[in-house]
């Protein structure tokens, strides 16, 4: 896997195309378990989390159906065709047929559309709205991951589409939230070390540590002073050079008398 990173992007895409989607999901969740992905979601703002979910999962699976009071969602036609359906006539002599979709189709739409996420209205804002939205979104992510990765029944194209959408969403989440997680982890470790030093370090060692910190600060101050003095000296030298250039005349004109050659004629 380390060698693949050094290759160009075109070759990387071709290589990953030959790796089965189940193995790619297994490798990803082995390195980044779901508990770590939940912590990534907690670091991002709730609006960013919802944008990622809508962009990579809802928009890739569903289409919006506008209505008078609210907007509804349904599966895209190319994905809806892959689900098993039943057709029947309510009466023998009637030409009208009724088509009933699979139960899991409705379950995916209800889960992915985020219809029931807590929201605020113009006149009312519920308490702890952000916390409620985050908890609801985390439950939805758990549900989509468990549903899309464990779906069975011989529909390979459908399984591949669902697993690919959850894989791309997880990759986008990792790329977005991993830097913030690294920063927070460094801060957490720094605070933990500081607390440990205050509680469990011996007095003599603590004194030495404090003295060392003071000496290091003094050294930094001295270095800054030296650097400032050097800058001042450089500026003075530059000013002296500029003054010397101004004092020297640009052109020196030398006026010489003409020598007249006397010619003596014989008398």
C-alpha positions in Angstrom: 0.0 0.0 0.0 2.9 2.4 0.6 4.2 1.8 -2.9 0.8 2.6 -4.4 0.9 6.1 -2.9 4.1 6.9 -4.8 2.5 6.1 -8.2 0.6 8.6 -10.4 -3.1 9.2 -9.8 -4.1 7.5 -13.0 -2.4 4.2 -12.1 -3.7 4.4 -8.6 -7.3 4.6 -9.8 -6.7 1.6 -12.2 -5.2 -0.5 -9.4 -8.0 0.3 -7.0 -10.5 -0.6 -9.7 -9.3 -4.2 -9.6 -9.5 -4.4 -5.8 -12.9 -5.7 -4.7 -15.1 -3.1 -2.8 -15.4 -5.4 0.2 -11.6 -5.6 0.7 -11.3 -1.8 0.3 -13.9 -1.3 3.0 -12.3 -3.8 5.3 -8.8 -2.2 4.9 -10.3 1.3 5.5 -12.3 0.3 8.6 -9.3 -1.7 9.9 -7.1 1.5 9.9 -9.9 3.9 10.8 -12.5 2.1 13.0 -16.0 3.5 13.5 -15.2 4.9 17.0 -12.4 7.0 15.4 -14.8 8.1 12.6 -17.3 9.2 15.2 -14.6 11.3 16.9 -13.9 12.9 13.5 -17.5 13.8 13.3 -17.5 15.4 16.7 -14.6 17.6 15.7 -16.3 19.1 12.7 -19.2 21.6 13.0 -22.6 20.0 12.6 -23.2 22.0 9.3 -20.0 20.5 7.8 -21.0 17.0 8.8 -24.5 17.4 7.3 -23.0 18.8 4.1 -20.6 15.9 3.7 -23.5 13.4 4.3 -25.8 15.1 1.8 -23.1 15.5 -0.8 -21.7 12.0 -0.8 -24.7 9.8 0.2 -28.1 11.6 -0.3 -27.3 13.3 -3.6 -25.7 10.2 -5.0 -28.7 8.0 -4.2 -31.8 10.2 -4.0 -33.6 12.9 -6.0 -35.8 15.6 -4.7 -39.5 15.5 -5.3 -40.9 19.1 -4.8 -44.3 19.3 -3.1 -46.5 22.2 -1.8 -45.6 22.1 1.9 -42.4 20.2 2.0 -39.9 18.4 -0.3 -39.9 14.6 -0.5 -37.2 12.2 -1.8 -37.1 9.1 -3.8 -34.4 6.8 -5.2 -32.9 7.6 -8.6 -34.4 5.6 -11.5 -31.2 3.7 -12.3 -30.9 2.6 -8.7 -34.6 1.9 -8.2 -34.6 -0.5 -11.2 -32.1 -2.8 -9.3 -34.5 -3.5 -6.5 -37.0 -6.4 -6.8 -40.6 -5.4 -7.5 -44.0 -7.0 -7.7 -46.7 -6.2 -10.2 -50.4 -7.2 -10.1 -53.8 -6.2 -11.4 -56.4 -5.2 -8.9 -59.1 -6.7 -11.2 -58.8 -9.2 -14.0 -60.7 -7.2 -16.6 -58.8 -4.0 -15.6 -55.8 -3.0 -17.6 -54.3 -0.9 -14.8 -51.4 -2.6 -13.0 -50.1 -1.9 -9.5 -46.3 -1.9 -8.9 -45.1 -2.4 -5.3 -41.5 -1.8 -4.4 -39.4 -3.6 -1.9 -39.6 -2.7 1.8 -35.8 -2.0 1.9 -36.2 0.7 -0.8 -38.5 2.7 1.5 -36.1 2.1 4.4 -33.2 3.5 2.5 -35.1 6.6 1.5 -36.3 7.3 5.1 -32.8 6.8 6.5 -30.8 8.7 3.9 -33.1 11.6 3.3 -32.6 13.1 6.8 -36.3 13.9 6.9 -36.7 13.5 10.6 -33.6 15.3 11.7 -34.4 18.0 14.4 -34.7 21.4 12.9 -35.5 24.9 14.0 -38.4 27.0 12.7 -38.9 30.8 12.4 -40.7 31.1 15.8 -39.2 28.2 17.7 -35.7 26.9 18.4 -35.5 23.6 20.4 -33.1 23.2 23.3 -29.7 21.6 22.5 -30.5 21.6 18.8 -26.9 21.1 17.8 -26.4 18.2 20.1 -29.7 16.6 19.0 -28.8 17.0 15.3 -25.3 15.5 15.9 -26.7 12.5 17.8 -29.3 11.9 15.1 -26.7 12.1 12.3 -24.3 9.7 14.1 -27.2 7.2 14.4 -28.0 7.7 10.7 -24.3 7.1 9.7 -24.3 3.9 11.8 -27.5 2.7 10.2 -26.3 3.4 6.6 -23.0 1.7 7.2 -24.5 -1.4 8.7 -27.2 -1.5 6.1 -25.1 -0.9 3.0 -22.2 -3.2 4.0 -24.4 -6.2 5.1 -27.1 -6.1 2.4 -27.4 -9.5 0.6 -29.7 -11.2 -1.9 -27.7 -11.7 -5.1 -28.0 -8.2 -6.4 -24.4 -7.5 -7.1 -24.8 -4.1 -8.9 -27.0 -2.8 -6.1 -24.5 -4.0 -3.5 -21.6 -2.4 -5.3 -23.4 1.0 -5.7 -24.3 1.1 -2.0 -20.9 0.1 -0.8 -19.2 2.5 -3.1 -21.2 5.4 -1.8 -20.4 4.7 1.9 -16.7 4.1 1.0 -16.4 7.5 -0.8 -18.2 9.2 2.1 -15.8 7.7 4.7 -12.8 8.8 2.5 -14.1 12.3 2.3 -14.7 12.4 6.1 -11.2 11.2 6.8 -9.6 13.8 4.5 -11.7 16.6 6.0 -11.4 15.9 9.7 -8.0 14.1 10.1 -5.9 17.3 10.4 -8.3 18.7 13.0 -8.1 15.4 14.9 -4.3 15.5 14.9 -4.2 19.1 16.3 -6.7 18.2 19.1 -4.7 15.1 20.0 -1.5 17.1 20.3 -3.2 19.6 22.5 -4.7 16.8 24.6 -1.3 15.1 25.1 0.3 18.5 26.0 -2.3 19.1 28.7 -2.0 15.5 30.0 1.8 15.8 30.3 1.5 19.2 32.0 -0.9 17.7 34.6 1.4 14.7 35.1 4.4 17.0 35.7 2.5 19.1 38.2 1.2 16.1 40.2 3.9 13.4 40.1 7.2 15.0 39.4 9.6 15.4 42.4 10.3 18.8 43.9 14.0 18.8 42.9 13.2 17.8 39.4 10.4 20.3 39.2 12.8 23.1 40.4 15.4 22.1 37.8 12.7 22.0 35.1 11.5 25.5 36.1 15.1 26.8 36.1 15.8 25.2 32.8 12.7 26.9 31.3 13.9 30.3 32.8 17.3 29.8 31.3 15.9 28.9 27.9 13.7 32.1 28.0 16.7 34.2 28.9 18.7 32.7 26.1 15.8 33.4 23.7 15.7 37.0 24.9 19.5 37.4 24.4 19.3 36.0 21.0 16.6 38.4 20.1 18.6 41.3 21.4 21.7 40.2 19.4 19.6 39.9 16.3 18.1 43.3 16.8 21.6 44.8 17.3 22.9 43.2 14.2 20.0 44.6 12.2 20.7 48.1 13.6 24.3 47.8 12.7 23.4 46.7 9.2 21.0 49.6 8.8 23.7 52.1 10.0 26.3 50.7 7.5 23.7 51.0 4.7 23.0 54.6 5.7 26.7 55.4 5.8 27.2 54.0 2.4 24.3 56.0 1.0 25.7 59.2 2.5 29.1 58.6 1.1 27.6 58.0 -2.3 25.7 61.3 -2.0 28.8 63.3 -1.0 31.0 62.1 -3.9 30.2 64.2 -7.0 28.8 62.4 -9.9 31.2 64.0 -12.5 34.6 65.6 -12.1 35.4 68.3 -14.6 39.1 69.2 -15.1 39.8 72.5 -16.9 43.2 72.7 -18.5 44.8 75.6 -20.2 45.7 75.3 -23.8 49.3 75.2 -24.6 50.3 77.6 -27.4 53.2 76.5 -29.4 55.4 79.5 -30.3 57.0 79.5 -33.7 60.2 81.5 -34.1 61.1 82.7 -37.6 64.7 83.5 -38.4 65.4 87.2 -38.9 
